[in-house]
Each structure stands twice: as structure tokens, then as C-alpha cells.
């Protein structure tokens, strides 16, 4: 068990008095990061594109869900609205759990540890938490992809299962670029990966899914239908 833990991170319990556990990247993962940086240094196009691809894909998720929702309004398909909200809430719950976990751990970002640039002077560090573990971007991208796959299987819609492949590719590119830009360590991406897959699965359990749809999603959809009906006199099937 100890060997398994050390494979992903090293623990320093000296900060338990402050209710946080200090994490240190193991040397084997440091070596992998250094190899990636060597590859990046040989190809200028990777250096130029990595910062853009580290963040830009985040806008894909709200655009995708908004497009799906408007499509459902136009085509009068409330089931697709439920699907869009399920994806949203699966991702939201994963992010909230991630934020909660971050309160127990502290891990310096590689950009600071490797002395690449002062953290105070980095644009990313002006808006990101100081601790890098676990990765919020990995959580969002993996939870979104997994929820898309599960709903595609449940609704038997091949389009949605194909979208899952696209989101997995996006997740891989984005998280890799975040490592290359020294915002995250490799273990920030890998750690807790199962949990972000597990959360969409939990929300798909029938009683939980039914409760989520009945008490949260359907009331939101009914409010949207009431607003659209009163503003545009556009009738939709009731949920």
C-alpha cells in the first residue's frame, strides 16, 4: 500500500497542524516531466501552442451544452434538456468535491518548484489557486466526458457516444498542455482520476438519477418553459 501511494506522490505530515498535507512529486514523475520539457524545447511549435491549448478548450463545454439546450427548445425535446442538465450537474458535483479535497492538501506548482518564473509574476497564478493538486481542468474534462458517455449509452444515442470520444481527446490535449506549461504535475492529472469517473456513475444510479431529475432538473426546465412561453408565446411539451 505504501509503495502504491509513493508511486503517485510523497507525503509530508509536518503541516497537519495547519490541517493540510504537503505533497511532493516523486522523482520518477519529475523525470517524466523533464523528458516532456526536453521534447518541448526541441519543437518550437509545441512551446507556442501549449499555453493556448492548456485553457482554450474549457469554453467548449458551455458552448456545447448551450447549443444542445437550444436545439432541444427548437425541436421540443425535453429529454435532451434533461441530458444537458445531467452533464452539467455531474461536472459541477465533481468540481465541488475537488475543491473540498483541495482543502486537505497543498502542493507547489511545478512552475514555482522548478524556478521557471516567480509565481507572483505569472498570469496564471494571479487567477489560480496556489496549490496544484488535484487539477480542476482534469476534473472538469474527465467528468464531462464520462457523463456524456453514460447519457449516450442510457439514451441509446450514437451521436452522444461519439461526442465522448471528442471530449476524451480534448481532455488529453488540455491536461498534457497544462503539464507542459508547468501549471500541473503529472500526478495532479492522474490522482483521483477514478473519482471523477465515479461521480457521473453515482449520479446515474436510478434512485439518485430520478431524484436529481424530479427535484432539481425538471423544476429548472419548467421555469425555463414558463419564461419562454410568457416572453415568446412558444409552447413546449411539459416535463
Secondary structure, 3 states (H helix, E strand, C coil): CHHHHHHHCEEEHHHHHHCCEEEECCHHHHHHHHHHHHHHHHCHHHHHHHHHHCCCCHHHHHHHHHHHHHHHHHHCCHHHHHHHHHHHHHHHHHHHHHHHHHCCEECECHHHHCCCCCHHHCHHHHHCCCECCCCHHHHHHHHHHHHHHHHHHHHCCHHHHHHHHHHHHHHHHHHHHHHHCCCCCHHHHHCCHHHHHHHHHHHCCHHHHHHHHHHHHHHHHHHHHHHHHHHHCCCCCCC
